[in-house]
Amino acid sequence: MPKKQKFPYLLGSKWTSHQKMWGWRHFQVITRKNEGKWVFAEMVASCDSNVRFWINARLLKDRSQWQAGWQSLQEMEETHNLALDA
């Protein structure tokens, strides 16, 4: 039985950073790389394909740094406020 792939839906996924990174917040995963037990994602800015970086895919699970999908600042603030009210 083959091993279950970690982060199976990573490739092509879209993310919003809570902090600007190289001037941008919206990114898409264009490549994934397995390095032993680690999975890395190559991110590219949605508005500037020259802005690229690799990130440990586990960091994308940190909701204080990343939101799945492309979110507006207002949507991110509303999500944050809902989390605080809970």
C-alpha positions as CSV (number, residue, x, y, z in Angstrom):
1,M,0.0,0.0,0.0
2,P,1.6,3.4,-1.0
3,K,2.2,6.0,1.6
4,K,-0.4,8.7,1.9
5,Q,0.9,11.9,0.3
6,K,1.3,14.9,2.7
7,F,-0.5,18.0,1.5
8,P,-2.2,16.4,-1.5
9,Y,-3.9,19.6,-2.6
10,L,-0.9,21.9,-2.3
11,L,-0.1,22.3,-6.0
12,G,-2.1,25.2,-7.5
13,S,-3.5,26.3,-4.1
14,K,-3.9,30.0,-3.4
15,W,-2.9,31.7,-0.1
16,T,-3.1,35.1,1.5
17,S,-0.3,36.2,3.8
18,H,-1.3,38.3,6.9
19,Q,1.9,40.4,6.4
20,K,3.2,41.7,3.1
21,M,6.0,39.7,1.7
22,W,8.1,41.5,-0.9
23,G,5.3,43.9,-1.3
24,W,2.5,41.3,-1.9
25,R,-0.1,39.3,0.1
26,H,-1.6,36.9,-2.5
27,F,0.4,33.9,-3.6
28,Q,-0.1,30.6,-5.4
29,V,1.8,27.3,-5.0
30,I,3.4,26.5,-8.4
31,T,5.8,23.7,-7.3
32,R,6.1,21.2,-4.5
33,K,9.1,19.4,-3.3
34,N,9.5,16.5,-0.9
35,E,12.7,16.5,1.1
36,G,12.7,13.5,3.4
37,K,9.9,14.1,5.9
38,W,9.5,17.7,4.9
39,V,7.3,19.2,2.1
40,F,8.1,22.5,0.6
41,A,6.0,24.8,-1.6
42,E,7.3,27.3,-4.1
43,M,5.1,30.3,-3.9
44,V,4.7,33.0,-6.6
45,A,3.0,36.4,-6.1
46,S,-0.2,36.6,-8.0
47,C,0.5,40.0,-9.3
48,D,4.3,39.7,-9.9
49,S,5.6,36.3,-11.2
50,N,9.2,37.5,-10.5
51,V,8.4,37.3,-6.7
52,R,9.0,33.6,-5.8
53,F,10.1,31.8,-2.6
54,W,10.1,28.4,-1.0
55,I,8.3,27.8,2.2
56,N,7.9,24.7,4.5
57,A,4.3,23.7,3.7
58,R,3.6,23.2,7.4
59,L,3.8,27.0,7.9
60,L,0.8,27.4,5.7
61,K,-1.3,25.8,8.4
62,D,-0.5,28.6,10.8
63,R,-3.7,30.8,10.6
64,S,-1.9,33.7,12.3
65,Q,0.3,34.0,9.2
66,W,-1.6,32.5,6.3
67,Q,-5.2,32.2,5.1
68,A,-6.3,29.6,2.5
69,G,-7.5,31.3,-0.7
70,W,-7.2,34.9,-1.7
71,Q,-8.7,37.1,0.9
72,S,-9.3,40.8,1.0
73,L,-8.0,42.8,4.0
74,Q,-11.6,43.2,5.2
75,E,-12.3,39.5,4.9
76,M,-9.1,38.7,6.9
77,E,-10.1,41.2,9.6
78,E,-13.6,39.7,9.9
79,T,-12.2,36.2,10.1
80,H,-9.7,37.4,12.8
81,N,-12.5,39.1,14.8
82,L,-14.7,36.0,14.6
83,A,-11.8,33.9,16.0
84,L,-11.4,36.4,18.9
85,D,-15.1,36.2,19.7
86,A,-15.1,32.4,19.9
